[in-house]
Amino acid sequence: NHAYVRKRISEEGSDSYQYSEVIFDGNERHERKRRISKREYELYLRDADPERSPVEQSRLHFLYENQSFVVHCYLDRNLAVLHCQAARP
């Protein structure tokens, strides 16, 4: 089990914050998410595990031939991952 916080910055420049808790129950993975304030986000960061480093990524969303694509660019790792989701017929 673990938890993490996320800060998102929109193209317009507004920030949003999220707390996520991941719980493993046997073979099942459950994730609980909730929006938090900037103050809560900063408090959680103070308690962060020093053995883990933050992950910075940008995302590019686009549609091509009725399919949705997202490119996750991990800015500090020189890595990009393409995620595609086919539309239902």
C-alpha positions as CSV (number, residue, x, y, z in Angstrom):
1,N,0.0,0.0,0.0
2,H,1.2,3.5,-0.7
3,A,0.0,7.1,-1.3
4,Y,1.1,10.0,-3.4
5,V,0.1,13.5,-4.2
6,R,-0.1,15.1,-7.6
7,K,0.0,18.7,-8.9
8,R,-1.5,19.5,-12.2
9,I,-1.0,22.7,-14.1
10,S,-3.5,23.4,-16.9
11,E,-2.6,25.1,-20.2
12,E,-4.3,28.2,-18.8
13,G,-1.9,28.1,-15.8
14,S,-4.3,27.1,-13.0
15,D,-3.2,24.5,-10.5
16,S,-5.1,21.6,-9.0
17,Y,-4.0,19.1,-6.4
18,Q,-4.9,15.5,-5.7
19,Y,-4.2,12.9,-3.0
20,S,-4.2,9.2,-4.1
21,E,-4.1,6.2,-1.9
22,V,-3.4,2.8,-3.4
23,I,-4.5,-0.3,-1.5
24,F,-3.8,-3.9,-2.5
25,D,-6.4,-6.5,-1.4
26,G,-5.2,-9.9,-2.5
27,N,-4.9,-9.7,-6.3
28,E,-7.0,-6.6,-6.5
29,R,-5.7,-3.0,-6.6
30,H,-8.0,-0.2,-5.3
31,E,-7.2,3.5,-5.7
32,R,-8.9,6.2,-3.7
33,K,-8.5,9.8,-5.0
34,R,-9.6,13.1,-3.7
35,R,-8.9,16.8,-4.4
36,I,-6.9,18.6,-1.9
37,S,-5.9,22.2,-1.3
38,K,-2.5,23.7,-2.1
39,R,-1.8,23.8,1.7
40,E,-2.6,20.1,2.1
41,Y,-0.4,19.3,-0.9
42,E,2.6,21.2,0.7
43,L,2.0,19.4,4.0
44,Y,2.1,16.0,2.3
45,L,5.3,16.9,0.5
46,R,7.0,17.5,3.8
47,D,6.3,13.9,4.8
48,A,7.5,12.5,1.4
49,D,9.7,9.4,1.4
50,P,13.3,10.8,0.7
51,E,14.1,7.6,-1.1
52,R,11.7,8.5,-3.9
53,S,12.1,11.3,-6.3
54,P,9.3,13.4,-8.0
55,V,8.2,12.5,-11.5
56,E,7.7,15.3,-13.9
57,Q,5.7,14.7,-17.0
58,S,3.8,16.5,-19.7
59,R,1.0,15.0,-21.7
60,L,-0.1,15.4,-25.3
61,H,-3.7,14.3,-26.1
62,F,-4.9,13.9,-29.7
63,L,-7.4,12.0,-31.8
64,Y,-6.5,10.1,-35.0
65,E,-9.0,8.1,-37.1
66,N,-11.5,7.9,-34.2
67,Q,-8.9,6.8,-31.7
68,S,-7.8,8.6,-28.6
69,F,-4.0,8.9,-28.0
70,V,-2.0,10.3,-25.1
71,V,1.8,10.7,-25.2
72,H,3.3,10.8,-21.6
73,C,6.6,12.6,-21.8
74,Y,8.8,12.0,-18.7
75,L,10.8,15.2,-18.7
76,D,13.7,14.1,-16.4
77,R,14.1,10.6,-17.8
78,N,14.3,11.1,-21.6
79,L,11.3,8.7,-22.0
80,A,8.0,8.9,-23.8
81,V,5.1,6.4,-23.6
82,L,2.2,6.3,-26.1
83,H,-1.2,5.2,-24.7
84,C,-4.0,4.6,-27.2
85,Q,-7.6,3.7,-26.6
86,A,-9.7,2.5,-29.5
87,A,-13.2,3.8,-29.8
88,R,-16.0,1.3,-29.7
89,P,-17.6,0.5,-33.1
